[in-house]
Amino acid sequence: MYLLGSLANTSLAQPSQFVNPCSEASKAAMKCLDQNDYDKSLCGSYFAAVRQCRKIWSDERKREKREASMLW
């Protein structure tokens, strides 16, 4: 287990399929909030992008699970 933890910090580590691909969009939304005194109404386009990204990611994971279950 320790070996896996130490590999995560090196370039040898393989990216996990569960890494959030929407993290950059989320960071941008939070940055917008920081810059606009947490007025969410000024950052609607950022949050819409996060929602859309999460939906696409969720749909992709569901599709992959369906395909994997068909192999059994």
Predicted model as a PDB file, atoms N, CA, C, CB and O in Angstrom, pLDDT in the B-factor column:
MODEL        1                                                                  
ATOM      1  N   MET A   1       0.823  -1.194   0.000  1.00 35.00           N  
ATOM      2  CA  MET A   1       0.000   0.000   0.000  1.00 35.00           C  
ATOM      3  C   MET A   1       0.870   1.263   0.000  1.00 35.00           C  
ATOM      4  CB  MET A   1      -0.938  -0.005   1.211  1.00 35.00           C  
ATOM      5  O   MET A   1       0.573   2.235  -0.694  1.00 35.00           O  
ATOM      6  N   TYR A   2       1.941   1.231   0.785  1.00 36.00           N  
ATOM      7  CA  TYR A   2       2.826   2.380   0.831  1.00 36.00           C  
ATOM      8  C   TYR A   2       3.431   2.645  -0.543  1.00 36.00           C  
ATOM      9  CB  TYR A   2       3.929   2.163   1.868  1.00 36.00           C  
ATOM     10  O   TYR A   2       3.601   3.799  -0.937  1.00 36.00           O  
ATOM     11  N   LEU A   3       3.754   1.589  -1.265  1.00 39.00           N  
ATOM     12  CA  LEU A   3       4.329   1.743  -2.593  1.00 39.00           C  
ATOM     13  C   LEU A   3       3.385   2.502  -3.514  1.00 39.00           C  
ATOM     14  CB  LEU A   3       4.661   0.382  -3.188  1.00 39.00           C  
ATOM     15  O   LEU A   3       3.811   3.377  -4.268  1.00 39.00           O  
ATOM     16  N   LEU A   4       2.114   2.167  -3.450  1.00 40.00           N  
ATOM     17  CA  LEU A   4       1.143   2.872  -4.285  1.00 40.00           C  
ATOM     18  C   LEU A   4       1.081   4.346  -3.927  1.00 40.00           C  
ATOM     19  CB  LEU A   4      -0.239   2.243  -4.145  1.00 40.00           C  
ATOM     20  O   LEU A   4       0.994   5.203  -4.807  1.00 40.00           O  
ATOM     21  N   GLY A   5       1.125   4.638  -2.637  1.00 42.00           N  
ATOM     22  CA  GLY A   5       1.080   6.030  -2.206  1.00 42.00           C  
ATOM     23  C   GLY A   5       2.296   6.807  -2.666  1.00 42.00           C  
ATOM     24  O   GLY A   5       2.190   7.976  -3.037  1.00 42.00           O  
ATOM     25  N   SER A   6       3.460   6.155  -2.643  1.00 42.00           N  
ATOM     26  CA  SER A   6       4.665   6.855  -3.065  1.00 42.00           C  
ATOM     27  C   SER A   6       4.705   7.023  -4.584  1.00 42.00           C  
ATOM     28  CB  SER A   6       5.907   6.105  -2.586  1.00 42.00           C  
ATOM     29  O   SER A   6       5.272   8.001  -5.073  1.00 42.00           O  
ATOM     30  N   LEU A   7       4.120   6.098  -5.335  1.00 40.00           N  
ATOM     31  CA  LEU A   7       4.082   6.221  -6.784  1.00 40.00           C  
ATOM     32  C   LEU A   7       3.168   7.348  -7.244  1.00 40.00           C  
ATOM     33  CB  LEU A   7       3.636   4.919  -7.399  1.00 40.00           C  
ATOM     34  O   LEU A   7       3.362   7.917  -8.318  1.00 40.00           O  
ATOM     35  N   ALA A   8       2.188   7.661  -6.438  1.00 43.00           N  
ATOM     36  CA  ALA A   8       1.230   8.697  -6.822  1.00 43.00           C  
ATOM     37  C   ALA A   8       1.909  10.053  -6.981  1.00 43.00           C  
ATOM     38  CB  ALA A   8       0.111   8.794  -5.788  1.00 43.00           C  
ATOM     39  O   ALA A   8       1.401  10.934  -7.674  1.00 43.00           O  
ATOM     40  N   ASN A   9       3.056  10.212  -6.337  1.00 46.00           N  
ATOM     41  CA  ASN A   9       3.748  11.496  -6.394  1.00 46.00           C  
ATOM     42  C   ASN A   9       4.838  11.525  -7.462  1.00 46.00           C  
ATOM     43  CB  ASN A   9       4.351  11.814  -5.045  1.00 46.00           C  
ATOM     44  O   ASN A   9       5.593  12.494  -7.543  1.00 46.00           O  
ATOM     45  N   THR A  10       4.931  10.488  -8.274  1.00 46.00           N  
ATOM     46  CA  THR A  10       5.965  10.441  -9.306  1.00 46.00           C  
ATOM     47  C   THR A  10       5.334  10.429 -10.679  1.00 46.00           C  
ATOM     48  CB  THR A  10       6.863   9.212  -9.125  1.00 46.00           C  
ATOM     49  O   THR A  10       4.122  10.266 -10.826  1.00 46.00           O  
ATOM     50  N   SER A  11       6.169  10.604 -11.676  1.00 50.00           N  
ATOM     51  CA  SER A  11       5.668  10.575 -13.050  1.00 50.00           C  
ATOM     52  C   SER A  11       5.341   9.156 -13.489  1.00 50.00           C  
ATOM     53  CB  SER A  11       6.690  11.191 -14.001  1.00 50.00           C  
ATOM     54  O   SER A  11       4.741   8.978 -14.550  1.00 50.00           O  
ATOM     55  N   LEU A  12       5.712   8.132 -12.711  1.00 52.00           N  
ATOM     56  CA  LEU A  12       5.427   6.741 -13.046  1.00 52.00           C  
ATOM     57  C   LEU A  12       3.981   6.356 -12.745  1.00 52.00           C  
ATOM     58  CB  LEU A  12       6.367   5.827 -12.292  1.00 52.00           C  
ATOM     59  O   LEU A  12       3.490   5.345 -13.246  1.00 52.00           O  
ATOM     60  N   ALA A  13       3.315   7.140 -11.947  1.00 50.00           N  
ATOM     61  CA  ALA A  13       1.941   6.828 -11.563  1.00 50.00           C  
ATOM     62  C   ALA A  13       1.016   6.968 -12.770  1.00 50.00           C  
ATOM     63  CB  ALA A  13       1.472   7.749 -10.412  1.00 50.00           C  
ATOM     64  O   ALA A  13       1.118   7.928 -13.534  1.00 50.00           O  
ATOM     65  N   GLN A  14       0.136   6.026 -12.929  1.00 55.00           N  
ATOM     66  CA  GLN A  14      -0.857   6.072 -13.998  1.00 55.00           C  
ATOM     67  C   GLN A  14      -2.043   6.902 -13.530  1.00 55.00           C  
ATOM     68  CB  GLN A  14      -1.309   4.640 -14.410  1.00 55.00           C  
ATOM     69  O   GLN A  14      -2.455   6.784 -12.376  1.00 55.00           O  
ATOM     70  N   PRO A  15      -2.598   7.737 -14.397  1.00 54.00           N  
ATOM     71  CA  PRO A  15      -3.770   8.511 -13.981  1.00 54.00           C  
ATOM     72  C   PRO A  15      -4.956   7.591 -13.735  1.00 54.00           C  
ATOM     73  CB  PRO A  15      -4.128   9.569 -15.043  1.00 54.00           C  
ATOM     74  O   PRO A  15      -5.181   6.640 -14.484  1.00 54.00           O  
ATOM     75  N   SER A  16      -5.693   7.870 -12.708  1.00 58.00           N  
ATOM     76  CA  SER A  16      -6.873   7.079 -12.367  1.00 58.00           C  
ATOM     77  C   SER A  16      -8.031   7.490 -13.250  1.00 58.00           C  
ATOM     78  CB  SER A  16      -7.243   7.247 -10.879  1.00 58.00           C  
ATOM     79  O   SER A  16      -8.138   8.647 -13.656  1.00 58.00           O  
ATOM     80  N   GLN A  17      -8.902   6.528 -13.547  1.00 60.00           N  
ATOM     81  CA  GLN A  17     -10.086   6.868 -14.326  1.00 60.00           C  
ATOM     82  C   GLN A  17     -11.063   7.687 -13.498  1.00 60.00           C  
ATOM     83  CB  GLN A  17     -10.767   5.603 -14.843  1.00 60.00           C  
ATOM     84  O   GLN A  17     -12.020   8.242 -14.037  1.00 60.00           O  
ATOM     85  N   PHE A  18     -10.829   7.769 -12.184  1.00 66.00           N  
ATOM     86  CA  PHE A  18     -11.736   8.493 -11.311  1.00 66.00           C  
ATOM     87  C   PHE A  18     -11.247   9.889 -10.973  1.00 66.00           C  
ATOM     88  CB  PHE A  18     -11.949   7.722 -10.052  1.00 66.00           C  
ATOM     89  O   PHE A  18     -11.847  10.570 -10.142  1.00 66.00           O  
ATOM     90  N   VAL A  19     -10.174  10.322 -11.599  1.00 82.00           N  
ATOM     91  CA  VAL A  19      -9.716  11.689 -11.410  1.00 82.00           C  
ATOM     92  C   VAL A  19     -10.764  12.601 -12.039  1.00 82.00           C  
ATOM     93  CB  VAL A  19      -8.288  11.920 -12.041  1.00 82.00           C  
ATOM     94  O   VAL A  19     -11.237  12.357 -13.149  1.00 82.00           O  
ATOM     95  N   ASN A  20     -11.109  13.636 -11.321  1.00 87.00           N  
ATOM     96  CA  ASN A  20     -12.156  14.539 -11.779  1.00 87.00           C  
ATOM     97  C   ASN A  20     -11.674  15.359 -12.977  1.00 87.00           C  
ATOM     98  CB  ASN A  20     -12.599  15.467 -10.637  1.00 87.00           C  
ATOM     99  O   ASN A  20     -10.827  16.238 -12.820  1.00 87.00           O  
ATOM    100  N   PRO A  21     -12.202  15.082 -14.171  1.00 92.00           N  
ATOM    101  CA  PRO A  21     -11.782  15.847 -15.340  1.00 92.00           C  
ATOM    102  C   PRO A  21     -12.356  17.268 -15.343  1.00 92.00           C  
ATOM    103  CB  PRO A  21     -12.200  15.122 -16.606  1.00 92.00           C  
ATOM    104  O   PRO A  21     -11.996  18.083 -16.192  1.00 92.00           O  
ATOM    105  N   CYS A  22     -13.224  17.555 -14.419  1.00 95.00           N  
ATOM    106  CA  CYS A  22     -13.865  18.870 -14.360  1.00 95.00           C  
ATOM    107  C   CYS A  22     -13.210  19.783 -13.318  1.00 95.00           C  
ATOM    108  CB  CYS A  22     -15.350  18.713 -14.047  1.00 95.00           C  
ATOM    109  O   CYS A  22     -13.742  20.846 -12.999  1.00 95.00           O  
ATOM    110  N   SER A  23     -12.071  19.369 -12.797  1.00 94.00           N  
ATOM    111  CA  SER A  23     -11.450  20.156 -11.736  1.00 94.00           C  
ATOM    112  C   SER A  23     -11.034  21.549 -12.206  1.00 94.00           C  
ATOM    113  CB  SER A  23     -10.245  19.424 -11.193  1.00 94.00           C  
ATOM    114  O   SER A  23     -11.125  22.511 -11.444  1.00 94.00           O  
ATOM    115  N   GLU A  24     -10.582  21.662 -13.445  1.00 95.00           N  
ATOM    116  CA  GLU A  24     -10.189  22.985 -13.950  1.00 95.00           C  
ATOM    117  C   GLU A  24     -11.402  23.910 -14.052  1.00 95.00           C  
ATOM    118  CB  GLU A  24      -9.504  22.855 -15.329  1.00 95.00           C  
ATOM    119  O   GLU A  24     -11.317  25.092 -13.719  1.00 95.00           O  
ATOM    120  N   ALA A  25     -12.523  23.372 -14.511  1.00 95.00           N  
ATOM    121  CA  ALA A  25     -13.749  24.179 -14.595  1.00 95.00           C  
ATOM    122  C   ALA A  25     -14.209  24.582 -13.195  1.00 95.00           C  
ATOM    123  CB  ALA A  25     -14.875  23.397 -15.329  1.00 95.00           C  
ATOM    124  O   ALA A  25     -14.668  25.704 -12.986  1.00 95.00           O  
ATOM    125  N   SER A  26     -14.084  23.671 -12.248  1.00 96.00           N  
ATOM    126  CA  SER A  26     -14.469  23.974 -10.865  1.00 96.00           C  
ATOM    127  C   SER A  26     -13.571  25.059 -10.278  1.00 96.00           C  
ATOM    128  CB  SER A  26     -14.403  22.702  -9.995  1.00 96.00           C  
ATOM    129  O   SER A  26     -14.044  25.968  -9.595  1.00 96.00           O  
ATOM    130  N   LYS A  27     -12.267  24.954 -10.551  1.00 96.00           N  
ATOM    131  CA  LYS A  27     -11.340  25.969 -10.056  1.00 96.00           C  
ATOM    132  C   LYS A  27     -11.657  27.339 -10.651  1.00 96.00           C  
ATOM    133  CB  LYS A  27      -9.895  25.575 -10.382  1.00 96.00           C  
ATOM    134  O   LYS A  27     -11.594  28.356  -9.960  1.00 96.00           O  
ATOM    135  N   ALA A  28     -11.997  27.354 -11.934  1.00 97.00           N  
ATOM    136  CA  ALA A  28     -12.329  28.622 -12.586  1.00 97.00           C  
ATOM    137  C   ALA A  28     -13.592  29.229 -11.967  1.00 97.00           C  
ATOM    138  CB  ALA A  28     -12.522  28.415 -14.108  1.00 97.00           C  
ATOM    139  O   ALA A  28     -13.672  30.444 -11.784  1.00 97.00           O  
ATOM    140  N   ALA A  29     -14.571  28.391 -11.648  1.00 97.00           N  
ATOM    141  CA  ALA A  29     -15.803  28.884 -11.013  1.00 97.00           C  
ATOM    142  C   ALA A  29     -15.503  29.454  -9.632  1.00 97.00           C  
ATOM    143  CB  ALA A  29     -16.852  27.752 -10.902  1.00 97.00           C  
ATOM    144  O   ALA A  29     -16.037  30.498  -9.256  1.00 97.00           O  
ATOM    145  N   MET A  30     -14.647  28.767  -8.878  1.00 97.00           N  
ATOM    146  CA  MET A  30     -14.300  29.274  -7.549  1.00 97.00           C  
ATOM    147  C   MET A  30     -13.496  30.572  -7.645  1.00 97.00           C  
ATOM    148  CB  MET A  30     -13.503  28.217  -6.768  1.00 97.00           C  
ATOM    149  O   MET A  30     -13.664  31.473  -6.823  1.00 97.00           O  
ATOM    150  N   LYS A  31     -12.638  30.663  -8.636  1.00 97.00           N  
ATOM    151  CA  LYS A  31     -11.867  31.894  -8.832  1.00 97.00           C  
ATOM    152  C   LYS A  31     -12.804  33.057  -9.165  1.00 97.00           C  
ATOM    153  CB  LYS A  31     -10.816  31.708  -9.959  1.00 97.00           C  
ATOM    154  O   LYS A  31     -12.616  34.176  -8.687  1.00 97.00           O  
ATOM    155  N   CYS A  32     -13.816  32.776  -9.991  1.00 97.00           N  
ATOM    156  CA  CYS A  32     -14.798  33.806 -10.325  1.00 97.00           C  
ATOM    157  C   CYS A  32     -15.523  34.280  -9.059  1.00 97.00           C  
ATOM    158  CB  CYS A  32     -15.817  33.269 -11.363  1.00 97.00           C  
ATOM    159  O   CYS A  32     -15.730  35.477  -8.862  1.00 97.00           O  
ATOM    160  N   LEU A  33     -15.903  33.325  -8.209  1.00 97.00           N  
ATOM    161  CA  LEU A  33     -16.559  33.701  -6.953  1.00 97.00           C  
ATOM    162  C   LEU A  33     -15.639  34.563  -6.102  1.00 97.00           C  
ATOM    163  CB  LEU A  33     -16.984  32.450  -6.169  1.00 97.00           C  
ATOM    164  O   LEU A  33     -16.064  35.580  -5.553  1.00 97.00           O  
ATOM    165  N   ASP A  34     -14.378  34.156  -5.993  1.00 97.00           N  
ATOM    166  CA  ASP A  34     -13.418  34.932  -5.202  1.00 97.00           C  
ATOM    167  C   ASP A  34     -13.299  36.361  -5.718  1.00 97.00           C  
ATOM    168  CB  ASP A  34     -12.044  34.256  -5.218  1.00 97.00           C  
ATOM    169  O   ASP A  34     -13.241  37.310  -4.936  1.00 97.00           O  
ATOM    170  N   GLN A  35     -13.264  36.507  -7.041  1.00 97.00           N  
ATOM    171  CA  GLN A  35     -13.070  37.827  -7.640  1.00 97.00           C  
ATOM    172  C   GLN A  35     -14.323  38.690  -7.589  1.00 97.00           C  
ATOM    173  CB  GLN A  35     -12.622  37.678  -9.068  1.00 97.00           C  
ATOM    174  O   GLN A  35     -14.245  39.908  -7.744  1.00 97.00           O  
ATOM    175  N   ASN A  36     -15.482  38.065  -7.371  1.00 97.00           N  
ATOM    176  CA  ASN A  36     -16.750  38.814  -7.387  1.00 97.00           C  
ATOM    177  C   ASN A  36     -17.464  38.779  -6.040  1.00 97.00           C  
ATOM    178  CB  ASN A  36     -17.673  38.257  -8.461  1.00 97.00           C  
ATOM    179  O   ASN A  36     -18.692  38.815  -5.975  1.00 97.00           O  
ATOM    180  N   ASP A  37     -16.689  38.710  -4.978  1.00 96.00           N  
ATOM    181  CA  ASP A  37     -17.239  38.736  -3.618  1.00 96.00           C  
ATOM    182  C   ASP A  37     -18.347  37.703  -3.417  1.00 96.00           C  
ATOM    183  CB  ASP A  37     -17.775  40.123  -3.302  1.00 96.00           C  
ATOM    184  O   ASP A  37     -19.352  37.969  -2.758  1.00 96.00           O  
ATOM    185  N   TYR A  38     -18.143  36.532  -3.992  1.00 95.00           N  
ATOM    186  CA  TYR A  38     -19.041  35.388  -3.839  1.00 95.00           C  
ATOM    187  C   TYR A  38     -20.475  35.669  -4.305  1.00 95.00           C  
ATOM    188  CB  TYR A  38     -19.061  34.959  -2.396  1.00 95.00           C  
ATOM    189  O   TYR A  38     -21.433  35.131  -3.750  1.00 95.00           O  
ATOM    190  N   ASP A  39     -20.607  36.506  -5.317  1.00 95.00           N  
ATOM    191  CA  ASP A  39     -21.906  36.757  -5.946  1.00 95.00           C  
ATOM    192  C   ASP A  39     -22.060  35.750  -7.092  1.00 95.00           C  
ATOM    193  CB  ASP A  39     -22.025  38.255  -6.468  1.00 95.00           C  
ATOM    194  O   ASP A  39     -21.547  35.955  -8.192  1.00 95.00           O  
ATOM    195  N   LYS A  40     -22.774  34.663  -6.807  1.00 93.00           N  
ATOM    196  CA  LYS A  40     -22.894  33.567  -7.766  1.00 93.00           C  
ATOM    197  C   LYS A  40     -23.585  33.997  -9.061  1.00 93.00           C  
ATOM    198  CB  LYS A  40     -23.656  32.416  -7.139  1.00 93.00           C  
ATOM    199  O   LYS A  40     -23.362  33.392 -10.110  1.00 93.00           O  
ATOM    200  N   SER A  41     -24.409  35.019  -8.997  1.00 95.00           N  
ATOM    201  CA  SER A  41     -25.120  35.460 -10.199  1.00 95.00           C  
ATOM    202  C   SER A  41     -24.159  36.001 -11.264  1.00 95.00           C  
ATOM    203  CB  SER A  41     -26.148  36.532  -9.836  1.00 95.00           C  
ATOM    204  O   SER A  41     -24.497  36.014 -12.448  1.00 95.00           O  
ATOM    205  N   LEU A  42     -22.979  36.442 -10.859  1.00 97.00           N  
ATOM    206  CA  LEU A  42     -21.991  36.953 -11.801  1.00 97.00           C  
ATOM    207  C   LEU A  42     -21.142  35.843 -12.421  1.00 97.00           C  
ATOM    208  CB  LEU A  42     -21.094  37.952 -11.108  1.00 97.00           C  
ATOM    209  O   LEU A  42     -20.362  36.093 -13.340  1.00 97.00           O  
ATOM    210  N   CYS A  43     -21.297  34.618 -11.917  1.00 97.00           N  
ATOM    211  CA  CYS A  43     -20.458  33.508 -12.373  1.00 97.00           C  
ATOM    212  C   CYS A  43     -21.279  32.372 -12.976  1.00 97.00           C  
ATOM    213  CB  CYS A  43     -19.625  32.979 -11.219  1.00 97.00           C  
ATOM    214  O   CYS A  43     -20.830  31.227 -13.021  1.00 97.00           O  
ATOM    215  N   GLY A  44     -22.461  32.692 -13.430  1.00 96.00           N  
ATOM    216  CA  GLY A  44     -23.368  31.662 -13.948  1.00 96.00           C  
ATOM    217  C   GLY A  44     -22.786  30.842 -15.083  1.00 96.00           C  
ATOM    218  O   GLY A  44     -23.001  29.632 -15.141  1.00 96.00           O  
ATOM    219  N   SER A  45     -22.059  31.474 -15.981  1.00 97.00           N  
ATOM    220  CA  SER A  45     -21.502  30.723 -17.118  1.00 97.00           C  
ATOM    221  C   SER A  45     -20.459  29.719 -16.646  1.00 97.00           C  
ATOM    222  CB  SER A  45     -20.877  31.684 -18.150  1.00 97.00           C  
ATOM    223  O   SER A  45     -20.346  28.636 -17.220  1.00 97.00           O  
ATOM    224  N   TYR A  46     -19.690  30.060 -15.604  1.00 97.00           N  
ATOM    225  CA  TYR A  46     -18.703  29.123 -15.067  1.00 97.00           C  
ATOM    226  C   TYR A  46     -19.390  27.906 -14.453  1.00 97.00           C  
ATOM    227  CB  TYR A  46     -17.817  29.817 -14.021  1.00 97.00           C  
ATOM    228  O   TYR A  46     -18.966  26.769 -14.660  1.00 97.00           O  
ATOM    229  N   PHE A  47     -20.456  28.161 -13.694  1.00 97.00           N  
ATOM    230  CA  PHE A  47     -21.156  27.049 -13.058  1.00 97.00           C  
ATOM    231  C   PHE A  47     -21.910  26.202 -14.075  1.00 97.00           C  
ATOM    232  CB  PHE A  47     -22.120  27.569 -12.003  1.00 97.00           C  
ATOM    233  O   PHE A  47     -22.046  24.992 -13.891  1.00 97.00           O  
ATOM    234  N   ALA A  48     -22.395  26.815 -15.136  1.00 97.00           N  
ATOM    235  CA  ALA A  48     -23.032  26.046 -16.205  1.00 97.00           C  
ATOM    236  C   ALA A  48     -22.005  25.125 -16.869  1.00 97.00           C  
ATOM    237  CB  ALA A  48     -23.673  26.993 -17.256  1.00 97.00           C  
ATOM    238  O   ALA A  48     -22.322  23.988 -17.217  1.00 97.00           O  
ATOM    239  N   ALA A  49     -20.783  25.616 -17.041  1.00 97.00           N  
ATOM    240  CA  ALA A  49     -19.722  24.789 -17.631  1.00 97.00           C  
ATOM    241  C   ALA A  49     -19.377  23.616 -16.721  1.00 97.00           C  
ATOM    242  CB  ALA A  49     -18.464  25.635 -17.898  1.00 97.00           C  
ATOM    243  O   ALA A  49     -19.135  22.510 -17.204  1.00 97.00           O  
ATOM    244  N   VAL A  50     -19.352  23.844 -15.415  1.00 97.00           N  
ATOM    245  CA  VAL A  50     -19.083  22.762 -14.463  1.00 97.00           C  
ATOM    246  C   VAL A  50     -20.190  21.721 -14.526  1.00 97.00           C  
ATOM    247  CB  VAL A  50     -18.947  23.314 -13.027  1.00 97.00           C  
ATOM    248  O   VAL A  50     -19.916  20.522 -14.571  1.00 97.00           O  
ATOM    249  N   ARG A  51     -21.444  22.174 -14.530  1.00 97.00           N  
ATOM    250  CA  ARG A  51     -22.575  21.237 -14.601  1.00 97.00           C  
ATOM    251  C   ARG A  51     -22.529  20.413 -15.884  1.00 97.00           C  
ATOM    252  CB  ARG A  51     -23.909  21.996 -14.517  1.00 97.00           C  
ATOM    253  O   ARG A  51     -22.743  19.201 -15.856  1.00 97.00           O  
ATOM    254  N   GLN A  52     -22.250  21.067 -17.000  1.00 97.00           N  
ATOM    255  CA  GLN A  52     -22.199  20.360 -18.274  1.00 97.00           C  
ATOM    256  C   GLN A  52     -21.048  19.347 -18.274  1.00 97.00           C  
ATOM    257  CB  GLN A  52     -22.040  21.360 -19.442  1.00 97.00           C  
ATOM    258  O   GLN A  52     -21.216  18.218 -18.734  1.00 97.00           O  
ATOM    259  N   CYS A  53     -19.902  19.742 -17.768  1.00 96.00           N  
ATOM    260  CA  CYS A  53     -18.756  18.839 -17.705  1.00 96.00           C  
ATOM    261  C   CYS A  53     -19.078  17.624 -16.832  1.00 96.00           C  
ATOM    262  CB  CYS A  53     -17.516  19.578 -17.161  1.00 96.00           C  
ATOM    263  O   CYS A  53     -18.790  16.489 -17.214  1.00 96.00           O  
ATOM    264  N   ARG A  54     -19.674  17.862 -15.666  1.00 96.00           N  
ATOM    265  CA  ARG A  54     -20.022  16.748 -14.778  1.00 96.00           C  
ATOM    266  C   ARG A  54     -21.049  15.814 -15.406  1.00 96.00           C  
ATOM    267  CB  ARG A  54     -20.555  17.278 -13.456  1.00 96.00           C  
ATOM    268  O   ARG A  54     -20.981  14.601 -15.209  1.00 96.00           O  
ATOM    269  N   LYS A  55     -21.989  16.358 -16.150  1.00 97.00           N  
ATOM    270  CA  LYS A  55     -22.984  15.524 -16.818  1.00 97.00           C  
ATOM    271  C   LYS A  55     -22.317  14.644 -17.874  1.00 97.00           C  
ATOM    272  CB  LYS A  55     -24.081  16.399 -17.461  1.00 97.00           C  
ATOM    273  O   LYS A  55     -22.595  13.447 -17.959  1.00 97.00           O  
ATOM    274  N   ILE A  56     -21.445  15.237 -18.669  1.00 95.00           N  
ATOM    275  CA  ILE A  56     -20.743  14.470 -19.699  1.00 95.00           C  
ATOM    276  C   ILE A  56     -19.897  13.375 -19.048  1.00 95.00           C  
ATOM    277  CB  ILE A  56     -19.854  15.400 -20.565  1.00 95.00           C  
ATOM    278  O   ILE A  56     -19.888  12.236 -19.515  1.00 95.00           O  
ATOM    279  N   TRP A  57     -19.194  13.717 -17.979  1.00 93.00           N  
ATOM    280  CA  TRP A  57     -18.349  12.751 -17.279  1.00 93.00           C  
ATOM    281  C   TRP A  57     -19.193  11.626 -16.687  1.00 93.00           C  
ATOM    282  CB  TRP A  57     -17.539  13.445 -16.173  1.00 93.00           C  
ATOM    283  O   TRP A  57     -18.832  10.453 -16.783  1.00 93.00           O  
ATOM    284  N   SER A  58     -20.311  11.989 -16.079  1.00 94.00           N  
ATOM    285  CA  SER A  58     -21.202  10.981 -15.497  1.00 94.00           C  
ATOM    286  C   SER A  58     -21.771  10.060 -16.573  1.00 94.00           C  
ATOM    287  CB  SER A  58     -22.344  11.658 -14.728  1.00 94.00           C  
ATOM    288  O   SER A  58     -21.810   8.843 -16.395  1.00 94.00           O  
ATOM    289  N   ASP A  59     -22.208  10.633 -17.673  1.00 95.00           N  
ATOM    290  CA  ASP A  59     -22.741   9.821 -18.772  1.00 95.00           C  
ATOM    291  C   ASP A  59     -21.683   8.873 -19.324  1.00 95.00           C  
ATOM    292  CB  ASP A  59     -23.271  10.721 -19.894  1.00 95.00           C  
ATOM    293  O   ASP A  59     -21.989   7.729 -19.662  1.00 95.00           O  
ATOM    294  N   GLU A  60     -20.464   9.333 -19.416  1.00 93.00           N  
ATOM    295  CA  GLU A  60     -19.361   8.499 -19.913  1.00 93.00           C  
ATOM    296  C   GLU A  60     -19.084   7.336 -18.957  1.00 93.00           C  
ATOM    297  CB  GLU A  60     -18.083   9.349 -20.101  1.00 93.00           C  
ATOM    298  O   GLU A  60     -18.888   6.202 -19.394  1.00 93.00           O  
ATOM    299  N   ARG A  61     -19.067   7.618 -17.663  1.00 91.00           N  
ATOM    300  CA  ARG A  61     -18.843   6.545 -16.682  1.00 91.00           C  
ATOM    301  C   ARG A  61     -19.967   5.527 -16.727  1.00 91.00           C  
ATOM    302  CB  ARG A  61     -18.718   7.122 -15.265  1.00 91.00           C  
ATOM    303  O   ARG A  61     -19.713   4.326 -16.635  1.00 91.00           O  
ATOM    304  N   LYS A  62     -21.214   5.985 -16.867  1.00 94.00           N  
ATOM    305  CA  LYS A  62     -22.347   5.061 -16.961  1.00 94.00           C  
ATOM    306  C   LYS A  62     -22.225   4.191 -18.202  1.00 94.00           C  
ATOM    307  CB  LYS A  62     -23.676   5.833 -16.985  1.00 94.00           C  
ATOM    308  O   LYS A  62     -22.480   2.988 -18.146  1.00 94.00           O  
ATOM    309  N   ARG A  63     -21.831   4.799 -19.334  1.00 94.00           N  
ATOM    310  CA  ARG A  63     -21.673   4.043 -20.562  1.00 94.00           C  
ATOM    311  C   ARG A  63     -20.591   2.979 -20.408  1.00 94.00           C  
ATOM    312  CB  ARG A  63     -21.339   4.977 -21.722  1.00 94.00           C  
ATOM    313  O   ARG A  63     -20.766   1.840 -20.842  1.00 94.00           O  
ATOM    314  N   GLU A  64     -19.467   3.356 -19.787  1.00 91.00           N  
ATOM    315  CA  GLU A  64     -18.380   2.406 -19.575  1.00 91.00           C  
ATOM    316  C   GLU A  64     -18.822   1.252 -18.681  1.00 91.00           C  
ATOM    317  CB  GLU A  64     -17.170   3.113 -18.963  1.00 91.00           C  
ATOM    318  O   GLU A  64     -18.453   0.103 -18.925  1.00 91.00           O  
ATOM    319  N   LYS A  65     -19.607   1.547 -17.650  1.00 92.00           N  
ATOM    320  CA  LYS A  65     -20.109   0.477 -16.775  1.00 92.00           C  
ATOM    321  C   LYS A  65     -21.044  -0.452 -17.531  1.00 92.00           C  
ATOM    322  CB  LYS A  65     -20.834   1.069 -15.558  1.00 92.00           C  
ATOM    323  O   LYS A  65     -20.979  -1.671 -17.371  1.00 92.00           O  
ATOM    324  N   ARG A  66     -21.917   0.123 -18.359  1.00 91.00           N  
ATOM    325  CA  ARG A  66     -22.825  -0.712 -19.168  1.00 91.00           C  
ATOM    326  C   ARG A  66     -22.042  -1.627 -20.085  1.00 91.00           C  
ATOM    327  CB  ARG A  66     -23.779   0.162 -19.997  1.00 91.00           C  
ATOM    328  O   ARG A  66     -22.330  -2.820 -20.179  1.00 91.00           O  
ATOM    329  N   GLU A  67     -21.057  -1.069 -20.759  1.00 90.00           N  
ATOM    330  CA  GLU A  67     -20.242  -1.865 -21.688  1.00 90.00           C  
ATOM    331  C   GLU A  67     -19.481  -2.959 -20.962  1.00 90.00           C  
ATOM    332  CB  GLU A  67     -19.262  -0.970 -22.441  1.00 90.00           C  
ATOM    333  O   GLU A  67     -19.347  -4.073 -21.468  1.00 90.00           O  
ATOM    334  N   ALA A  68     -18.980  -2.638 -19.774  1.00 88.00           N  
ATOM    335  CA  ALA A  68     -18.244  -3.635 -18.995  1.00 88.00           C  
ATOM    336  C   ALA A  68     -19.171  -4.754 -18.527  1.00 88.00           C  
ATOM    337  CB  ALA A  68     -17.561  -2.974 -17.788  1.00 88.00           C  
ATOM    338  O   ALA A  68     -18.768  -5.916 -18.482  1.00 88.00           O  
ATOM    339  N   SER A  69     -20.404  -4.410 -18.180  1.00 87.00           N  
ATOM    340  CA  SER A  69     -21.332  -5.439 -17.708  1.00 87.00           C  
ATOM    341  C   SER A  69     -21.787  -6.347 -18.839  1.00 87.00           C  
ATOM    342  CB  SER A  69     -22.542  -4.795 -17.046  1.00 87.00           C  
ATOM    343  O   SER A  69     -22.184  -7.485 -18.592  1.00 87.00           O  
ATOM    344  N   MET A  70     -21.737  -5.867 -20.073  1.00 81.00           N  
ATOM    345  CA  MET A  70     -22.113  -6.696 -21.220  1.00 81.00           C  
ATOM    346  C   MET A  70     -21.078  -7.780 -21.495  1.00 81.00           C  
ATOM    347  CB  MET A  70     -22.294  -5.828 -22.461  1.00 81.00           C  
ATOM    348  O   MET A  70     -21.385  -8.797 -22.118  1.00 81.00           O  
ATOM    349  N   LEU A  71     -19.853  -7.560 -21.028  1.00 73.00           N  
ATOM    350  CA  LEU A  71     -18.788  -8.534 -21.246  1.00 73.00           C  
ATOM    351  C   LEU A  71     -18.986  -9.780 -20.391  1.00 73.00           C  
ATOM    352  CB  LEU A  71     -17.432  -7.907 -20.946  1.00 73.00           C  
ATOM    353  O   LEU A  71     -18.456 -10.844 -20.713  1.00 73.00           O  
ATOM    354  N   TRP A  72     -19.728  -9.660 -19.328  1.00 66.00           N  
ATOM    355  CA  TRP A  72     -19.961 -10.812 -18.455  1.00 66.00           C  
ATOM    356  C   TRP A  72     -21.006 -11.631 -19.069  1.00 66.00           C  
ATOM    357  CB  TRP A  72     -20.357 -10.409 -17.037  1.00 66.00           C  
ATOM    358  O   TRP A  72     -21.382 -12.666 -18.518  1.00 66.00           O  
TER     359      TRP A  72                                                      
ENDMDL                                                                          
END                                                                             
